[in-house]
């Protein structure tokens, strides 16, 4: 019978990579790393990972809405930067866009401008409209930044695409509704404000959330997108 995979378990593969399993909210994430780096950098070839965690060598995952992926951190630093020697003034790029794939073949050092050109995808994210926009109450509360008490967190999925977590029900409600309006209904900003502002919400606050949603799903306001002139029209002007 196959053993159940749990937090901090790791598995070496025949292709020279190692999987490390990380618990983040209600996810069990799989990070891939080249086995040689696992043995050298993580220094856990002969020591149990659970013991190292108690000594302060734990790793965690952090969601990036801008890049739409999880990144892995250890002792406050990103694993992908540590593996590349923390190049000063340079960025470390994941070729496949997956921040959990930290194998040698998937990482490359770029200048900031090169990184910006490579990492941004222009295609809008639609997901599967049949799955709809759903907010989930997480089974376990996470410690807040002050670590003084526990609060419930909510996870928002839009058409099956993970968007983020919230501890504020107002922000969750607005993000849920605006995501549906932007992604599924294709509403303009004017339509969104006309629907939401009469409910008493602050326009600046709604604008911030609307901008975050449009940025994440790469879906601009259609009424503000200028149509590019065709090459034929450009020749005619000349």
N, C-alpha and C positions, 0 to 999 in steps of 0.2 A: 504493500500500500504506500502511495506517495505521500511524503511528509508535507504538511501544510506550510506554505511559505509565510513567514512573519517579518515584522519590522527588524531591520539590521541583519537579516540573513543575506548571505552572498553565495553565488554559484559560479564556478569557473567553467568556461565553455571551451570546446575543442578548437574553435576558431581564434583563440588567443584573446578573448574578451572575458570580462567578469561582470555579472549582474549584482548590484547592491540594491536591496529593497528598503525604501524609505516611507515612513508613515507621515502623511501630511493631511490634516483635517480628517475627512472620511475616505481619503485615497490611500492606496498602497502603491507607490510609484516604483518603477524599475529604472535605475540608472545604469548605463553601460560605460565601462571603462576598460582600457587595454590592461590585460592581466599584468604585464610587466610594470605598469604604472601603479596598479593596485598593490603590488608587492613592495615596490620601492617607496612610493609617495605616502601611501596609507599606512605602511609599516604594520600590516596585520597578517602576514603570511603564516605566523605560528602562534598568534594570540587571538583569543575569541573576541569578536567585535563588540559583544555586549559588555565585556570587561573594559575595553577601551572607551566605550561610551561613558561609563561611570568615571573615567579619568579625564573627561573633557574633550574627547576626540569625536564627539557625535557629529553627524551630518544631518542637514535638514534641507527641505526644498522650499523655494520661494517662487510664487507665481508672478509673472510679468505680463500685465495687460498690454503693454506696448509691443512686446515681441510675441505674445500669445503662446507662451510656453513656460514650463517650470525650469528654474535654474537651481543647481545644487550648491550648498554652502557648507564650509567647515571652518569652525572657529572664526566666524565673521567674514570669511573671504570666499569668493567664488571658486569652485573646484576647477573650472576650465581655465581660469587665470593662473591658479597655482600650478597646474600641469604644464603650462607654457612659461613658467618662470616669472610670472607677473611683469610682462614687458612694459616699461615705463613709457607713457604717452601713446601706447598702442592698444588696440582692441583685439579680443580673441573671438573669432567668429565660428559659429556652428554651421557647417556647410549645408546640412539638411534642415536647419531651422529648429531642430529638437534639442532643447537645453539639457535633456537627460542623456543624450548620446555624447559622452565625453571620451570617446576612443580617439587615438592618435590620428586616424585617418579622417576624422570629422572636424578636427580643430585646425584653424589657421590664423596666423597673426596678420592683422591689417591695420592700416592707418584709419583714423576716425572717419574720414571722408569715404574711403573704400568700404568700410563697414556699413555706413549709412546707405550706400547705393545697393549693397548686396542683401541686406536683411529685410528691407521693406517690400512686401508683396502688395501689388496694386489691385488685385482681384478682390471683389467683395466676398464676404463670408456669408453664406446662406444657411448651411447645415441642412437638416431634414425638417421641413415645415410641419410634417405629420407629428413630430415629437413635441412641437409647441414650446412655449416659454414657461418654465417651471422653477419654482423656488422650493428648496428642500431645507428642512430643519436638520442640522447636523446632530448625529447621535451623541457626540461628546463635545462639551464646551472647551474652548481654547483659552489659555491664559491671555489676559489683555496686556498691553504694553507696560502698565504699572505693576503687574503681577500681584495685585492686591485682592482680586476676587475673580470669579469665573462668570462668564456671560455666554448666552447662546449665540451661535453663529448660523448664518443661513448661506446656502450655496445656490447660485443662480445658473441654470442651464438654458441656453437659447437655441432651440431647434437641435438639441443634442450636443451643442458646443458649450464647453465650460467657459463661463464669463468671469466669475469671481465670487468672493465671499463677503458677507456683510454682518455687522453687529448693530446696525442702525436700521430700524424697520422703515423709516421714511425714505432713506436712500435706496433700500431694497425695493420698496413699492414703486418708486419713480423709475429705477433702473429696469424693473420688470416691464412696466407699461411702455416706457420709451423704446426698449429693445424690440418689443412687438410692433410698435408703430413704425420704427425705422426699418427693421429687417423684413417683416412679413407684410405690412400694409403699405410700405414705401411712402410714408407721409413726409411732407415738408416741415421745416421748423415752424413755419406759421401755423400749420395745422396742429402741430404738437402743442404749441403755446395756447392756442385757442381752446384746446381740450383740457389742459392741465392747470393753467393759471387761474381760471375761475374757481378752482377748488381751494385756493388760498395759499398756494406755494409761491415762494420767492422766485422771481424771474431769473435772477443771476444764478441761483442754486440749480434751477432747472436747466439753464443754459450750460452749466459746467457738466452736469450728468449727460445731457444730450450730446455734448462734444466728445465725451469719453466713449459713449456708445458708438457714435459714428466713426470715431478713430479706430476703435477695436474691430468693428465689422467692415471697415473700409467702405462705408456707404455714405457719401456726401449728400447734402440737400440737393435734389434734382433741380429745384428752381433756381439754384445759384451756380450751377455748372454751366460754363460757357461752351457752346459748341465750337469745336475747332474748324476753321475754314478749310475747305477741300483744296487740294493742289490745283484743281482746275480754276477755282475762284481766285487763288493767289496769282496764277499766270495771267488771268484776265485783268487784275488790278495793275499789273506791270505794263 
